[in-house]
Every structure is written in C-alpha cells, then in structure tokens.
C-alpha cells in the first residue's frame, strides 16, 4: 500500500483508536515499514486465522519497537544514536525507558478491539473469505450448495454467503454493478431482497442522490463530503457513462438516463 492510501486508512480510523496509538504527529514520524506493519497487523487481527499468529506477533514487535523509539526520542529530546553505545545498544538508562514504552505500546495494540472498526476498512473477497472461515463458515461449491447455514461459495469473483436458513447474501463483483462499485444483495427465504452496502456503497449513494441533471462540480463536492477523492468521482462518472447510466451534455454537465434513474440509495437493513 502506498503512502497516500496508508494516510487515508490512518485518518479513516476512529479518533479514539488513533489517540490510543498516538496522535497524528506520531503517525507522520513513523517510517513506511512501520506504517505498513501497523496496517498489516490490523488486517490480521480482523481477518487472520491461527496460522497467522506468528506473523501477527512479529508485526506487533516491529510496531511496538518503532513507536517506542519515537517516544524515547520525544521524551529525551536527543537523537536515538546518542542514547546508544558503539555497538548500537541502549545505555542502561535509556534501555529501561525503552522497555517500559515497548511494553506499553504492545499492551495498547493487543487490547484495541480491531474488529469493531471493520467498517473503516475495504475488505477484499479474499479477506472476507478468511473472516468467514475464522467464524466457522464452511466453503461449498456452487453445485453442492444446499443453503446450509454458515456456508459460502465463490462464483465468478462474486461471494455467496448462507448466514442462516432464512437469510443469505451475495456480494456482487464490480463488473456486474453498473460501474458503481461493489455492493451486496440480501435475500430472505420468502423471496424478498434489498441492497446492502459494502465497501463502495459511497459511490452508489452519491450517484443516486444526484438530481436528474447535475454538474461535475456538484458530484465532486458531494464526494468530498463523504471522503471520496476527485479522481474517484471522475472514475465513477466514466464508468457510469460507459454503462449507459448518464449522458454527457458538455461543459461539465451530465443527465441521467432511464437506466441511471433506477439506481437507488443503498438500503442498510
């Protein structure tokens, strides 16, 4: 993940989570390996299984060391190198301080309830599969699916989940979602269904709430409010036009087609 995406991920976390780890100034001082390690660690805490525990512990040590080093420099007001001898080992005074900081950060990271902010992540189907398996769901093949509760199967990059005898979900891949990102269809035993937003529900919401005729500036402003970049909005418009949802009127104006008017604001049950 590049710097911009890591920054977006960090600033998208709940404020209390960021404050528990350190303020935004700490994040700015963290090097890229430590930032990437923190991001990877958070994903393993949410989607990881037993086989990921060794990597999880390694990442935890790496992050606690990085944060401990920064806190040590901040506390003493001197460079890290000045706290070490010729062999790169901390002098006893600083080693004792570092040990306390390291233990504190390790405790903080371990005790954050990472799954609580899963909505702040953008899980891939692969990560969703790992999460399902972590919670005891069994993989099936489409031709052997009998809608048994807590089962799932992958089909043409889509993901079908049987939550119970009466409720199932189908995660729709992007290429089948009219260019509006990924979302899911929630179906019940009696045949009723509704759309359930997932990671790209923002795009669908923004498009659906636009009037019949709108300007590029208007949809960009709406995207900005919901933390969607201008480039993401422009890609949305390109996809919408390609899929016959809008027509360009020139000079930055667009008009929804009949097909485009059928796109509705996602319903979250």
N, C-alpha and C positions, 0 to 999 in steps of 0.2 A: 504494500500500500504506500502511495507517495505522500509527501508532506502535506499537501492540501487536503487529501482525504483523511489523513490521520488527524489534522486540525479540526476538520468538520466532525469527525467521530468524537473527539475530546469535548468540543464545545456543545455537542448534542447530548452529552450525558447530563443526568440530573445534577443540579448545583451541589446538593449535599454529597454526592459521590465525588465530584471534583474537589470539594473542600476537604473531604476526608483524606484524599491522597495528597493534596497540596494545592495551593492557589494557581491561577493561570501563569503566574511568574515562574513557578517551578516547572510547569509544562514547557514553557518557552526555552528553559535552560537544559531540558533533557535532550540527550543526543538521539539521533534517529534509531539506533539499535534498541535503546531503552524504550522509546515510544512504541516501536514495533512490537517489542516484547510485551509491553503492557496491553496492547490491543490483542495480541495473540493469546495472552493469559486470560483475558476477559472472555474470549470466544470459547476457550477450553473449559472455563468454569460454567459456561452456559450449555455448550453442546458436547463437551468431552465425555468420554467413557472411561472405564477402568484402565484400558491400555494407554491412555494419555496421561496417567498420573505422574510418570517420571518426567515427561516434558513439562508438565504443569509445575512441578517442584523446581525444575531447573530455571524456568522463566521467573518464578516467584523470587528465587535467589538473585537473579540478574537484576530484576526491577528494584528489589529492596537495597541492593548494593548501589545502584545508580542514584536512587533517591537519598540514600544515606550519605553518599559522597557530597551531593549538592547541599544537603542540610548542614553537613560538617563545615563546608566552606563558608556558608552563610553565617553560621554560629561564631566561627573564629575569625572571619574576615581576612584570611590568608589563603593562598593557593594550596591545593591538595599536595603538591610536590614538597612544599615547605613543612608539611606535617609528617613526612616520611624520611627514613634514613637512606643511605646509598643503595640499599637492596630493594627499595620500594616498599618497605614495611612501615606501618604507622609507628610513631613513637608511642610509648605506653599511655601517655595522657590522652592522645587522640584515638588510640585503639579502643580505650574504654568508652569514649564518647560514641565512636562509630558503632560499637557493639549494641549500645542502647538504642541508637537510631535505627539500625538494621532490624533489631527485634521488633521495634515499634511499627515500622513500615510493613514488615512481614505479617504482624498481627492484624493491622488495618486491612491489608489486601485480602487476607484469608477470610475476614469477617464481613466484608462487603457482600450484600446479597445480590450478586451479579444477575441471576435470572429475573430479578424484579424489574430490571430496565431492558428486557429483551426487545421491547418496542422501539428502543433507541438504536437498534442495530438493523442491518439489512441482510437477513439470513439468506443464503443460497439454498437451493433444494438439497444439496449435499449436507449442509448444516442442519436443515430441518429433519432430514432422514436420521442423522446422528442423534438429534434431540428426541425423536420418536423412539428410537432404539433404547436410548437412555431411560425412557419412561416405560419400557416393557412392550412396545409395539412390535409386531412381527411382520416381516416382509412377505408379501404374497406375489404371485404372478397374476396378471390380469385374467387369464383363462381359468385360474383356480380360485379367484375371489368369490367368496360366499357371503360377503358383508359381515364377517365375524368381527365383533368389537375388538378394538385395539390392534387392527391390522392396517397395512398400507401397501400400495404398489406404485411403481414409477412407469409412466406410459408416455412416450413421445415428449419427454422432458417435462411433462406435467406430473403432478403428485396427487394421488387419490388416498384419502385417509378415512377409514371407518372408525369413528370415535365411539359409537355405540350402535345398538340395533336400530335406533331411530334417527341417527344423525351421522352424516358423512360430509366431507369437504373435498373439493377438487381444486388444487392450485393451478390456475391457468397460466401456461407459458406466455412470454411476451409476444411471440409471433402470432398468437391467437387472441390478443387482447386489444385489437384495433389501434395499436401503437400507443396505448395509454399506460403501459407498464403492467406489472403483474398484480393480479387480484384473484380471489377465490370465489367459487360458487358453493354456498352452503345449502345442502339438500336434506329434507326430512323424509321420513318413511311414507308420509301421506302425499308426497309429491311436491309440496311447497318448497320454494327456494328463494334465496336472496343473495346479494353480493356482499362479501365480507372483505374489507380492505386488508391488504398486507403491505409489503414494503413500498410499493409505488402508488399507493392509494392517493397520495398527494396530487399526482398528475391528473388522475381521473377527477378528483374533486375540483381542481382549478378549472379544467376544461368544462365540466358540467355546469359550473356556476357562471361561466361567461354568458353574456347576452347573445342574442341571435347574430348581431353584428358587433364586432369588437376590434380594438386596435392592438397591435403587438405590444405597445407600451402598457396597455391595461393588463394584459395577461402576465407580462413581466412583473408588474407591480404586485399582482396577486401572488405570483410565485415567490417574490421577495419576502412577503409577509409569512409565508409557510416555509422559508429557508430553502427555496428551490432556486438554483443559480440561473442567470440569464441564458447560459449555454444549454442547460437542461430544458428550459422553456422553449428555446428555439428548436431543439431536437423534438420536443413534443409537437410543435406546430408542423415541422417537416413530416413527422410520422402521421399526424392527423390528416394532412393534405394528401399524402401518399395513399392513405387508406380510405379516402373519399369522405372524410368527416367534415372538412371545411374546403372552401374555395377562396383563393386569394383575390382580393379586389384591387390590389395595387396600393402603393403609398402607405404600406403597413397596416391595411385593413383586411379583415377576414370575415367570411359569412359561413355560418354552419349549414351543412346540407341536411336533408331529411334524415340521413343515417346519423349525422352528428348530433341532431336534436334528441336522438334516442339514448345517448349516453347520459346516465343519471348520477347524482351524487351517491357514493357508496353507502350502503346501509350496514351499520355495525350492530348486530343483534345484541 
